[in-house]
Amino acid sequence: MAFKTFTSGAVLTAADVNTYLAQQAVVVCTSTTRPSSPPEGMVVYETDTDALVTYQGAAWVRTSAVTTSAVETYTPTLTQSSSVAATVNEARYIRTGCVVEAWVSLTATAAGTAANKITVSLPVTSSGHTLGTIVGHAAYRSGSTWYALEAGLDTTSAVNFVNTPGTSTFGINAAVTVASSDVLRMHVRYTV
């Protein structure tokens, strides 16, 4: 909807009130009582999540978190060729505008496939980055050995890991096979 300048003596119609006035104000509601047919660009403050969300034509998207209570959780997938069963110790993220920051800690409860890269899924699909871009760091414990790693975009929805300083893909050239009780911790920050 466009901006409208009202002139002196102009008639204020119901459509004007609904579109130019009511739908351009920040609406206060909950995440379950948002307007059902909002115009693109509508901003809402959710009292139950303490967050501002914007309607982007097809979905509501978190614009910013007002308090730390807006930190969200997700269930990441650990993969080495195929999905590897893992306990999620921590998987939290916060989205502020177009930036997502995520913290993940996983403990494998099954084995992966030898000599294949290790990946972890992201909470929100990335955009604006070239695949392979380093977006964070990680630590991996196999047995009693800890590895310091960099996290790079494998796809727009997952990261893989490279040995610091990025010389080889972890799990392939490092010849690490995910084993039960291995631990992976990562912190990433990227744009969406």
Backbone as CSV, one residue per row, in Angstrom:
resi,resn,N_x,N_y,N_z,CA_x,CA_y,CA_z,C_x,C_y,C_z
1,MET,0.846,-1.163,0.000,0.000,0.000,0.000,0.890,1.222,0.000
2,ALA,0.502,2.253,-0.713,1.289,3.472,-0.838,0.976,4.437,0.288
3,PHE,1.805,5.445,0.404,1.570,6.541,1.348,0.566,7.492,0.718
4,LYS,-0.300,8.069,1.515,-1.296,8.989,0.964,-1.246,10.309,1.721
5,THR,-1.228,11.405,0.986,-1.303,12.732,1.586,-2.742,13.198,1.492
6,PHE,-3.349,13.476,2.627,-4.733,13.932,2.650,-4.757,15.451,2.464
7,THR,-5.650,15.927,1.626,-5.782,17.363,1.394,-6.942,17.906,2.213
8,SER,-6.918,19.189,2.445,-7.966,19.844,3.212,-9.315,19.630,2.539
9,GLY,-10.302,19.169,3.285,-11.645,18.957,2.769,-11.865,17.601,2.122
10,ALA,-10.805,16.761,2.025,-10.957,15.436,1.412,-11.816,14.547,2.302
11,VAL,-12.570,13.653,1.673,-13.422,12.731,2.408,-12.573,11.553,2.888
12,LEU,-12.678,11.240,4.162,-11.961,10.106,4.743,-12.892,8.895,4.684
13,THR,-12.617,7.974,3.773,-13.482,6.807,3.576,-13.085,5.675,4.514
14,ALA,-13.926,4.664,4.609,-13.618,3.474,5.419,-12.356,2.794,4.887
15,ALA,-12.198,2.745,3.569,-11.004,2.130,2.975,-9.747,2.894,3.373
16,ASP,-9.841,4.246,3.403,-8.693,5.051,3.833,-8.331,4.754,5.283
17,VAL,-9.338,4.678,6.138,-9.082,4.388,7.554,-8.448,3.011,7.699
18,ASN,-8.987,2.024,6.997,-8.474,0.656,7.120,-7.068,0.501,6.557
19,THR,-6.792,1.097,5.402,-5.483,0.885,4.774,-4.439,1.897,5.204
20,TYR,-4.737,3.189,5.087,-3.717,4.202,5.341,-3.519,4.495,6.829
21,LEU,-4.524,4.296,7.624,-4.384,4.607,9.043,-4.196,3.346,9.889
22,ALA,-5.173,2.469,9.901,-5.126,1.296,10.790,-4.015,0.327,10.427
23,GLN,-3.817,0.067,9.138,-2.849,-0.947,8.748,-1.425,-0.412,8.653
24,GLN,-1.222,0.869,8.879,0.135,1.402,8.896,0.593,1.707,10.312
25,ALA,-0.228,1.444,11.289,0.153,1.595,12.686,0.751,0.268,13.164
26,VAL,1.566,0.313,14.214,2.086,-0.928,14.782,0.987,-1.524,15.648
27,VAL,0.538,-2.708,15.275,-0.537,-3.399,15.968,0.057,-4.190,17.122
28,VAL,-0.586,-4.139,18.274,-0.155,-4.917,19.436,-1.100,-6.100,19.567
29,CYS,-0.533,-7.302,19.539,-1.331,-8.526,19.627,-0.412,-9.657,20.088
30,THR,-0.880,-10.893,19.995,-0.026,-12.049,20.288,0.300,-12.756,18.978
31,SER,1.198,-13.726,19.041,1.577,-14.455,17.823,0.413,-15.274,17.267
32,THR,-0.620,-15.524,18.077,-1.773,-16.293,17.596,-2.961,-15.416,17.219
33,THR,-2.878,-14.098,17.508,-4.003,-13.209,17.184,-3.621,-12.135,16.167
34,ARG,-2.559,-12.375,15.393,-2.157,-11.410,14.354,-3.272,-11.286,13.322
35,PRO,-3.341,-10.146,12.590,-4.343,-9.996,11.530,-4.251,-11.138,10.513
36,SER,-5.412,-11.643,10.082,-5.426,-12.804,9.186,-5.169,-12.454,7.727
37,SER,-5.454,-11.231,7.309,-5.218,-10.824,5.913,-4.463,-9.500,5.896
38,PRO,-3.214,-9.499,6.341,-2.472,-8.238,6.432,-1.912,-7.803,5.087
39,PRO,-1.678,-6.498,4.925,-1.001,-6.039,3.716,0.507,-6.255,3.873
40,GLU,1.210,-6.389,2.768,2.656,-6.549,2.818,3.281,-5.321,3.483
41,GLY,4.200,-5.554,4.417,4.878,-4.476,5.128,4.278,-4.141,6.479
42,MET,3.143,-4.770,6.840,2.524,-4.498,8.134,3.451,-4.949,9.256
43,VAL,3.560,-4.120,10.300,4.411,-4.423,11.448,3.520,-4.685,12.658
44,VAL,3.856,-5.734,13.406,3.099,-6.129,14.591,4.065,-6.331,15.751
45,TYR,3.658,-5.894,16.950,4.413,-6.198,18.161,3.679,-7.329,18.874
46,GLU,4.387,-8.482,19.055,3.780,-9.638,19.725,4.098,-9.595,21.216
47,THR,3.067,-9.513,22.027,3.278,-9.428,23.471,3.740,-10.748,24.080
48,ASP,3.421,-11.881,23.440,3.829,-13.180,24.000,5.271,-13.547,23.652
49,THR,5.819,-12.975,22.569,7.207,-13.274,22.180,8.126,-12.069,22.359
50,ASP,7.556,-10.913,22.723,8.324,-9.673,22.864,9.140,-9.381,21.616
51,ALA,8.505,-9.473,20.449,9.218,-9.266,19.188,8.372,-8.456,18.214
52,LEU,9.071,-7.740,17.342,8.430,-7.074,16.216,8.483,-8.029,15.036
53,VAL,7.367,-8.207,14.340,7.329,-9.049,13.150,6.712,-8.248,12.009
54,THR,7.151,-8.548,10.790,6.691,-7.842,9.598,6.112,-8.848,8.619
55,TYR,4.977,-8.507,8.006,4.378,-9.378,7.001,5.053,-9.096,5.671
56,GLN,5.671,-10.122,5.072,6.438,-9.927,3.841,5.746,-10.541,2.627
57,GLY,4.448,-10.438,2.586,3.703,-10.873,1.406,3.199,-12.299,1.470
58,ALA,3.930,-13.186,2.128,3.511,-14.583,2.221,3.613,-15.113,3.641
59,ALA,4.394,-14.454,4.480,4.609,-14.954,5.838,5.020,-13.815,6.762
60,TRP,4.806,-14.035,8.060,5.286,-13.112,9.078,6.742,-13.445,9.356
61,VAL,7.603,-12.432,9.398,9.030,-12.632,9.626,9.459,-11.764,10.803
62,ARG,10.205,-12.379,11.717,10.694,-11.649,12.887,11.630,-10.539,12.415
63,THR,11.317,-9.306,12.808,12.133,-8.155,12.446,13.196,-7.915,13.501
64,SER,12.810,-7.986,14.755,13.785,-7.829,15.832,13.224,-8.395,17.117
65,ALA,14.146,-8.755,17.980,13.772,-9.236,19.302,13.881,-8.065,20.259
66,VAL,12.866,-7.862,21.055,12.881,-6.763,22.001,13.596,-7.175,23.274
67,THR,13.435,-8.432,23.688,14.126,-8.927,24.873,14.734,-10.288,24.555
68,THR,15.543,-10.799,25.478,16.171,-12.090,25.257,15.165,-13.234,25.280
69,SER,13.936,-12.981,25.693,12.943,-14.053,25.672,12.585,-14.454,24.242
70,ALA,13.036,-13.663,23.258,12.739,-13.975,21.864,13.766,-14.938,21.264
71,VAL,14.712,-15.409,22.076,15.637,-16.431,21.583,14.812,-17.679,21.311
72,GLU,15.012,-18.262,20.137,14.222,-19.423,19.752,15.081,-20.674,19.714
73,THR,14.427,-21.816,19.769,15.122,-23.092,19.677,14.774,-23.761,18.354
74,TYR,15.612,-24.694,17.935,15.320,-25.500,16.748,15.998,-26.846,16.914
75,THR,15.684,-27.773,16.038,16.276,-29.108,16.098,17.199,-29.282,14.899
76,PRO,18.512,-29.117,15.115,19.447,-29.261,14.002,19.646,-30.722,13.611
77,THR,20.041,-30.926,12.363,20.347,-32.264,11.861,21.849,-32.385,11.677
78,LEU,22.436,-33.405,12.280,23.852,-33.728,12.114,23.944,-34.761,11.005
79,THR,24.810,-34.504,10.023,24.901,-35.383,8.860,26.351,-35.716,8.544
80,GLN,26.584,-36.963,8.185,27.835,-37.385,7.557,27.419,-38.388,6.479
81,SER,27.149,-37.881,5.286,26.525,-38.584,4.148,25.037,-38.774,4.371
82,SER,24.642,-39.253,5.533,23.229,-39.346,5.879,23.078,-38.846,7.310
83,SER,21.844,-38.702,7.734,21.578,-38.185,9.070,22.200,-39.079,10.136
84,VAL,22.807,-38.448,11.150,23.423,-39.166,12.269,22.620,-38.827,13.525
85,ALA,22.148,-39.831,14.233,21.379,-39.592,15.456,22.244,-38.838,16.460
86,ALA,21.634,-37.832,17.090,22.377,-37.026,18.054,21.429,-36.457,19.099
87,THR,21.966,-36.260,20.304,21.239,-35.570,21.356,21.521,-34.087,21.208
88,VAL,20.472,-33.274,21.221,20.636,-31.829,21.130,20.799,-31.291,22.547
89,ASN,22.014,-30.862,22.881,22.274,-30.273,24.195,21.838,-28.814,24.230
90,GLU,22.022,-28.140,23.101,21.617,-26.751,22.956,21.479,-26.457,21.469
91,ALA,20.431,-25.754,21.104,20.254,-25.300,19.727,19.349,-24.076,19.798
92,ARG,19.980,-22.919,19.894,19.240,-21.666,20.033,19.671,-20.705,18.938
93,TYR,18.773,-19.822,18.580,19.120,-18.784,17.619,18.280,-17.550,17.869
94,ILE,18.784,-16.444,17.378,18.038,-15.197,17.430,18.169,-14.545,16.065
95,ARG,17.069,-14.013,15.577,17.076,-13.315,14.295,16.767,-11.857,14.565
96,THR,17.668,-10.985,14.149,17.470,-9.550,14.274,17.558,-8.978,12.871
97,GLY,16.424,-8.575,12.343,16.396,-8.100,10.963,16.812,-9.217,10.029
98,CYS,17.866,-8.972,9.254,18.311,-9.986,8.288,19.518,-10.774,8.792
99,VAL,19.831,-10.680,10.088,20.979,-11.398,10.655,20.491,-12.479,11.614
100,VAL,21.038,-13.695,11.433,20.734,-14.817,12.332,22.016,-15.206,13.042
101,GLU,21.909,-15.404,14.350,23.035,-15.898,15.136,22.560,-17.158,15.849
102,ALA,23.343,-18.242,15.735,22.922,-19.534,16.295,24.045,-20.162,17.112
103,TRP,23.644,-20.876,18.176,24.545,-21.618,19.041,24.039,-23.047,19.105
104,VAL,24.916,-24.011,18.839,24.505,-25.415,18.802,25.525,-26.265,19.551
105,SER,25.017,-27.236,20.306,25.855,-28.255,20.942,25.140,-29.593,20.769
106,LEU,25.828,-30.540,20.120,25.253,-31.859,19.843,26.184,-32.947,20.362
107,THR,25.604,-34.043,20.811,26.370,-35.242,21.158,25.840,-36.376,20.295
108,ALA,26.717,-36.937,19.466,26.308,-38.029,18.581,25.930,-39.257,19.392
109,THR,24.875,-39.945,18.954,24.453,-41.190,19.605,24.529,-42.362,18.633
110,ALA,25.096,-42.106,17.457,25.274,-43.146,16.434,26.513,-42.789,15.630
111,ALA,26.850,-43.634,14.676,28.042,-43.420,13.847,27.672,-42.798,12.509
112,GLY,28.634,-42.061,11.941,28.478,-41.495,10.616,29.114,-42.395,9.575
113,THR,29.368,-41.829,8.396,29.979,-42.577,7.299,31.401,-42.068,7.110
114,ALA,32.368,-42.967,7.152,33.788,-42.601,7.119,34.154,-41.750,5.922
115,ALA,35.092,-40.831,6.146,35.714,-40.012,5.101,34.709,-39.180,4.307
116,ASN,33.650,-38.709,4.941,32.696,-37.805,4.313,32.537,-36.573,5.192
117,LYS,32.223,-35.439,4.563,32.108,-34.196,5.329,30.997,-34.285,6.363
118,ILE,31.179,-33.518,7.423,30.214,-33.440,8.514,29.485,-32.111,8.363
119,THR,28.143,-32.136,8.404,27.357,-30.912,8.280,26.329,-30.827,9.405
120,VAL,25.870,-29.596,9.657,24.798,-29.335,10.620,23.836,-28.354,9.957
121,SER,22.541,-28.619,10.088,21.539,-27.750,9.478,21.428,-26.424,10.233
122,LEU,21.019,-25.386,9.502,20.823,-24.054,10.063,19.349,-23.848,10.431
123,PRO,19.061,-22.921,11.353,17.669,-22.689,11.740,16.865,-21.922,10.701
124,VAL,17.530,-21.060,9.920,16.878,-20.237,8.908,17.764,-20.268,7.666
125,THR,17.161,-20.371,6.480,17.919,-20.433,5.231,18.709,-19.147,5.015
126,SER,19.959,-19.309,4.624,20.858,-18.176,4.371,20.672,-17.642,2.958
127,SER,20.968,-16.359,2.781,21.027,-15.781,1.442,22.056,-14.666,1.459
128,GLY,22.543,-14.326,0.303,23.495,-13.232,0.223,24.936,-13.647,0.451
129,HIS,25.188,-14.922,0.725,26.545,-15.411,0.909,26.885,-16.373,-0.227
130,THR,28.147,-16.419,-0.588,28.626,-17.430,-1.516,28.821,-18.718,-0.734
131,LEU,28.439,-19.849,-1.309,28.651,-21.122,-0.628,30.137,-21.268,-0.344
132,GLY,30.453,-21.765,0.832,31.836,-21.882,1.268,32.274,-20.734,2.158
133,THR,31.472,-19.659,2.219,31.807,-18.522,3.071,31.869,-18.964,4.532
134,ILE,32.925,-18.558,5.225,33.062,-18.873,6.650,32.106,-17.980,7.430
135,VAL,31.210,-18.591,8.205,30.199,-17.842,8.953,30.312,-18.042,10.460
136,GLY,31.301,-18.813,10.915,31.451,-19.014,12.344,32.565,-19.981,12.665
137,HIS,32.531,-20.480,13.877,33.558,-21.409,14.331,32.914,-22.575,15.080
138,ALA,33.699,-23.620,15.261,33.180,-24.815,15.925,34.309,-25.531,16.653
139,ALA,33.919,-26.417,17.539,34.858,-27.314,18.212,34.254,-28.713,18.123
140,TYR,35.097,-29.689,17.857,34.637,-31.067,17.713,35.514,-31.955,18.580
141,ARG,34.874,-32.795,19.418,35.622,-33.735,20.241,35.349,-35.147,19.769
142,SER,36.414,-35.828,19.362,36.347,-37.236,18.976,37.251,-37.984,19.946
143,GLY,36.651,-38.834,20.791,37.428,-39.481,21.848,37.903,-38.420,22.816
144,SER,39.217,-38.309,23.015,39.755,-37.279,23.901,40.395,-36.133,23.121
145,THR,40.274,-36.154,21.794,40.893,-35.121,20.959,39.879,-34.057,20.565
146,TRP,40.246,-32.793,20.790,39.419,-31.664,20.377,40.005,-31.059,19.104
147,TYR,39.155,-30.696,18.171,39.549,-30.039,16.935,38.925,-28.648,16.906
148,ALA,39.719,-27.621,16.569,39.200,-26.263,16.363,38.881,-26.135,14.883
149,LEU,37.641,-25.727,14.567,37.179,-25.714,13.177,36.545,-24.379,12.817
150,GLU,36.469,-24.128,11.528,35.701,-23.012,11.006,34.438,-23.577,10.369
151,ALA,33.333,-22.842,10.485,32.055,-23.278,9.902,31.807,-22.482,8.627
152,GLY,31.645,-23.201,7.513,31.391,-22.558,6.226,30.085,-23.045,5.633
153,LEU,29.432,-22.190,4.841,28.161,-22.584,4.231,28.376,-23.733,3.251
154,ASP,27.703,-24.850,3.510,27.743,-26.005,2.625,26.627,-25.879,1.592
155,THR,25.454,-25.470,2.064,24.296,-25.138,1.236,23.685,-23.906,1.889
156,THR,22.573,-23.419,1.394,21.935,-22.273,2.046,21.254,-22.669,3.357
157,SER,21.175,-23.978,3.639,20.504,-24.412,4.864,21.379,-25.272,5.776
158,ALA,22.692,-25.336,5.503,23.584,-26.140,6.341,25.016,-25.616,6.268
159,VAL,25.781,-25.898,7.318,27.204,-25.580,7.325,28.001,-26.868,7.379
160,ASN,29.211,-26.817,6.810,30.155,-27.902,7.022,31.372,-27.298,7.706
161,PHE,32.369,-28.080,7.976,33.468,-27.621,8.803,34.795,-27.849,8.109
162,VAL,35.705,-26.904,8.302,37.040,-27.019,7.748,38.045,-26.860,8.871
163,ASN,39.172,-27.534,8.734,40.224,-27.410,9.726,40.732,-25.978,9.718
164,THR,40.941,-25.421,10.875,41.514,-24.089,10.966,42.954,-24.182,10.486
165,PRO,43.427,-23.376,9.583,42.808,-22.192,8.978,42.125,-22.480,7.649
166,GLY,41.287,-23.458,7.571,40.483,-23.699,6.371,41.210,-24.456,5.283
167,THR,42.081,-25.361,5.651,42.872,-26.066,4.643,42.209,-27.318,4.100
168,SER,41.313,-27.928,4.850,40.669,-29.149,4.358,39.309,-29.324,5.007
169,THR,38.404,-29.979,4.293,37.063,-30.214,4.825,37.125,-31.249,5.930
170,PHE,36.551,-30.900,7.074,36.606,-31.781,8.233,35.722,-32.999,7.988
171,GLY,36.262,-34.175,8.244,35.544,-35.419,8.024,36.003,-36.100,6.749
172,ILE,36.507,-35.321,5.793,37.044,-35.923,4.568,38.553,-36.021,4.715
173,ASN,39.214,-34.874,4.631,40.673,-34.890,4.728,41.145,-35.161,6.153
174,ALA,40.325,-34.799,7.144,40.701,-35.066,8.525,40.448,-36.524,8.881
175,ALA,39.768,-37.260,8.006,39.479,-38.685,8.194,38.822,-38.978,9.534
176,VAL,37.876,-38.134,9.924,37.138,-38.338,11.169,35.773,-38.909,10.830
177,THR,35.441,-40.013,11.446,34.111,-40.590,11.311,33.354,-40.295,12.592
178,VAL,32.161,-39.718,12.469,31.357,-39.436,13.653,31.116,-40.742,14.395
179,ALA,31.376,-40.725,15.695,31.160,-41.898,16.541,30.259,-41.505,17.700
180,SER,29.582,-42.479,18.260,28.735,-42.228,19.416,29.564,-41.583,20.518
181,SER,29.024,-40.564,21.150,29.652,-39.776,22.227,30.535,-38.643,21.711
182,ASP,30.736,-38.508,20.389,31.457,-37.348,19.858,30.602,-36.105,20.104
183,VAL,31.256,-34.977,20.316,30.566,-33.724,20.628,30.928,-32.669,19.591
184,LEU,29.914,-31.952,19.111,30.132,-30.838,18.195,29.471,-29.602,18.783
185,ARG,30.226,-28.519,18.865,29.692,-27.234,19.319,30.003,-26.195,18.256
186,MET,29.023,-25.346,17.930,29.271,-24.322,16.926,28.549,-23.031,17.255
187,HIS,29.096,-21.942,16.745,28.497,-20.615,16.841,28.635,-20.005,15.455
188,VAL,27.493,-19.651,14.840,27.506,-19.076,13.492,26.686,-17.787,13.461
189,ARG,27.040,-16.934,12.513,26.300,-15.697,12.294,26.287,-15.444,10.794
190,TYR,25.092,-15.235,10.226,24.962,-15.097,8.787,23.726,-14.278,8.440
191,THR,23.599,-13.903,7.168,22.456,-13.114,6.745,21.416,-13.966,6.027
192,VAL,20.182,-13.499,6.085,19.076,-14.205,5.442,18.365,-13.277,4.475
